[in-house]
Amino acid sequence: MKWTWLATLPTTNARIALSLLMATSTCIRVVAVGWDPSWEWLTFLTAWAGLDVLQFWAKRTTHQAPVAPAEAGG
């Protein structure tokens, strides 16, 4: 199928890349054109980045290898 790439897409990396693209584009537009972004847009970017951090943390926390009792000091 032509949509098999979507099943294997690393979603956390895709979200982070999109966040960086939006933040960088906003920064370039502010510097180059003197654009004053609305608070709604800045709030959206902040919330989006916060969701990225939350998703990254949740994936890394749930994918850690279990620690054997002897290694845990028990």
VOPAGU-2260 file (C-alpha; in pm, 1 decimal, decimal comma):
REM VOPAGU-2260
SITE   aa  ch    i         X         Y         Z
SITE  MET   A    0       0,0       0,0       0,0
SITE  LYS   A    1     105,2     355,6     -52,6
SITE  TRP   A    2      27,6     450,3     310,5
SITE  THR   A    3     266,5     201,4     475,9
SITE  TRP   A    4     515,7     479,9     544,4
SITE  LEU   A    5     262,7     635,8     780,3
SITE  ALA   A    6     254,9     323,8     998,0
SITE  THR   A    7     632,5     339,3    1046,3
SITE  LEU   A    8     661,8     716,7    1084,4
SITE  PRO   A    9     836,1     811,6    1411,5
SITE  THR   A   10     561,5    1040,1    1541,4
SITE  THR   A   11     762,0    1203,0    1818,9
SITE  ASN   A   12    1037,3    1303,9    1578,3
SITE  ALA   A   13     781,7    1428,5    1324,2
SITE  ARG   A   14     607,6    1643,9    1587,5
SITE  ILE   A   15     937,3    1789,3    1708,3
SITE  ALA   A   16    1048,7    1864,0    1351,8
SITE  LEU   A   17     718,9    2038,8    1277,0
SITE  SER   A   18     745,0    2240,8    1599,8
SITE  LEU   A   19    1096,5    2351,2    1512,8
SITE  LEU   A   20     984,2    2443,0    1161,5
SITE  MET   A   21     693,3    2654,5    1289,6
SITE  ALA   A   22     904,7    2827,6    1555,4
SITE  THR   A   23    1188,2    2894,9    1310,5
SITE  SER   A   24     948,5    3023,4    1044,6
SITE  THR   A   25     786,6    3254,1    1299,0
SITE  CYS   A   26    1125,6    3380,5    1410,7
SITE  ILE   A   27    1240,0    3445,0    1052,8
SITE  ARG   A   28     918,7    3629,6     972,6
SITE  VAL   A   29     946,7    3843,6    1287,2
SITE  VAL   A   30    1307,0    3938,9    1211,8
SITE  ALA   A   31    1277,4    3977,8     833,2
SITE  VAL   A   32     941,7    4154,4     806,1
SITE  GLY   A   33     894,6    4298,4    1152,4
SITE  TRP   A   34     577,8    4094,8    1199,8
SITE  ASP   A   35     412,9    4111,8    1540,0
SITE  PRO   A   36     255,2    3768,8    1599,3
SITE  SER   A   37     -68,8    3748,8    1793,2
SITE  TRP   A   38     -81,4    3607,7    2144,5
SITE  GLU   A   39    -299,1    3328,4    2014,7
SITE  TRP   A   40     -25,0    3214,6    1775,5
SITE  LEU   A   41     244,4    3235,9    2041,8
SITE  THR   A   42      22,3    3045,3    2285,6
SITE  PHE   A   43     -38,3    2780,2    2019,7
SITE  LEU   A   44     336,6    2740,7    1959,3
SITE  THR   A   45     401,1    2713,2    2333,2
SITE  ALA   A   46     124,3    2456,7    2383,2
SITE  TRP   A   47     241,7    2257,0    2080,4
SITE  ALA   A   48     599,2    2250,7    2214,7
SITE  GLY   A   49     469,7    2148,3    2557,2
SITE  LEU   A   50     282,1    1856,9    2400,6
SITE  ASP   A   51     602,0    1755,3    2220,7
SITE  VAL   A   52     792,6    1750,2    2547,5
SITE  LEU   A   53     514,1    1551,7    2715,1
SITE  GLN   A   54     502,3    1296,8    2431,1
SITE  PHE   A   55     882,7    1264,1    2426,7
SITE  TRP   A   56     894,8    1213,7    2804,9
SITE  ALA   A   57     608,2     962,5    2804,3
SITE  LYS   A   58     762,1     754,1    2525,5
SITE  ARG   A   59    1105,5     748,6    2688,1
SITE  THR   A   60     962,8     664,8    3031,2
SITE  THR   A   61     750,5     374,8    2906,9
SITE  HIS   A   62    1026,8     228,3    2688,3
SITE  GLN   A   63    1293,2     190,3    2956,7
SITE  ALA   A   64    1431,6    -155,1    3018,8
SITE  PRO   A   65    1315,6    -312,1    3347,8
SITE  VAL   A   66    1572,9    -316,2    3626,4
SITE  ALA   A   67    1654,4    -651,9    3785,5
SITE  PRO   A   68    1598,8    -662,9    4166,6
SITE  ALA   A   69    1970,8    -723,0    4230,5
SITE  GLU   A   70    2062,8    -411,6    4030,7
SITE  ALA   A   71    1800,5    -203,2    4209,7
SITE  GLY   A   72    1967,0    -269,9    4543,1
SITE  GLY   A   73    1695,6    -508,3    4667,6
